[in-house]
Amino acid sequence: TVQVRVKGTGHIFSTYRNHAAWISVVEWSPDSKYLVSLDKNNVAHAWEVATGKCSTTFSLQPDVVYALTWLPDGKHVAFASGDRTVKVWRAR
């Protein structure tokens, strides 16, 4: 579960549920309209912040993912894997 909280008050702004394992990375898109979350099983979800809907799910198994980032276009996410490759997925 990913919870986005309001700075200062701690109130929950939104909650995103769909992961079967603990979450290791959360990254906002450049325009802050989406976020991507990655769990320890290397399953990533891209979330539309305004609606809370999951727009895309990526299964990166069996690779180990060390890092992820949104590309400047705000539509693609790059994943750095243990096999020394970078994979790029369309997130929206």
Buried (B, 14 or more C-beta within 10 A) or exposed (E): EBEBEEEEEEEEEBEBEEBEEEBBBBBEBEEEEBBBBBBBBBBBBBBBBEEEEBBBEBEBEEBEBEEBBBBEEBBBBEBBBEEEEEBEBEBB
